[in-house]
């Protein structure tokens, strides 16, 4: 049984906690409170944290110690740790090598394409590499083309696991030799009248994949045009077929639609097979995956863009696959982890702790935020933003964030608001989740770190509340 003095102590503590929560809620800007009420979102399911960069204490703090699902805002953690550990100038190297003599245009052996974990190796860059190999004298390969993705040790990846939409590019998995985001771009051009076939152009070429296009032109407004389209993979005796169905309104005009029809490894085989033929190369064997021998002779190398550019691509457009690749890259230095994804999460927690950022209740599944289990506290994100501001790579970190009302995933936020163009924010949305975090420059020239997360079935309706918070901070309250 608790002694009276201990009971009194507990009661005082509980009263203090309750009073702090009530005070924080009562201090919430009226515009934010009203927007949340209008959206049907309780304050208990909302976390807010605001602090001026030059201040020692938060301006606003509501449920800031409550772990919440941040959706794509988790990419701020991945970006911070990658820039802190690897540096903004870090690059990845992809190599082409051989294991046999090259005589009179004929390679008597295998050609190896060895990945280094490059998150942004496009098919244009791959085409250039293969074209350079041709220019260096490789016209015919007596052996095979071998693709080596062993640079990253990864757990099994199921693209359907998150939401059952395995052909969506955001569900593609990381790979040591990731090529073109494992994505096929389908350019759709509707006809002029309903019922007419929609013209299709697909790139890059993927050997062994046929496309059955049954998309027809429709009338009406464009709206969320991609929601009326369906893609599915069909296995036939002649190989794999990508079947496309649906309607595309003529009012949409040309549209680009991305699909991820193959696993990263199989995509690489199909792409390299097609591109080697396109550059005029001949192959006696086949393209397949395996590990390159240690004695491979390097023929040429391709260096990626620097990490600062990669982080910008990740955060401006919320690229999940880049985030997955970065987390796996970070995991290469982890000790005792079963794979580089869990190792990356281990490294991230340690790096944040070393920077003075609390990691209580932090759960990292894949570094992208495409997760139902990921969790982070608003005050953790706030501390991360303040720590990033003090880093030498701060300009690269902030420049990678979408500018509300201007570019990236926040280009349609704060439209017509005086705060438009003054908020660098990373946003995130999932079913039941809407979040944002970043920096706001107020009208007096003072910068603030801002975090807001909503985890509630009506979270999608809370954007107005987030925008109200950004405008309140911009006004300099």
Buried (B, 14 or more C-beta within 10 A) or exposed (E): EEEEEEEEEEEEEEEEEEEEBEEBBEEBBEBBBBBBEEBEBEBEBBBBBBBBBEEEEBBBBBBBBBBBBBBBBBBBBBBBBBBBBBBBEBBBBBBBBBBBEBEEEBBBBBBBBBBBBBBBBEBEBBBBBBBBBBEEEBBEBBBBBBBBBEBBBBBEBEBEEBBEEBBBBBBBBBBBBBBBBBBBBBEBBBBEEBEEEBBBEBEBBBBEBEBEBEBBBBEEEEEEBBEBBEBBBEEEEEEBBBBBBBBBBBEBEEBEBBBBBBBBBBBBBBBBBBBBBEBEBEBEEEBBBEEBEEEBEEBBBBEBBBBBBBBBBBBBEBBBBBBBBBBBBBBBBBEEBEBBBBBBBBBBBBBBEEBEBBBEEBBBBBBBBBBEEBBBBBBBBBBBBBBBBEBEBEEBBBBBBBBBBBEBBBBEBBEEBEBBBBBBBBBBBBEBBBBBBBBBBBEEEBBBBBBBBBBBEBBBBBBBBBBBBBBBBBBEE
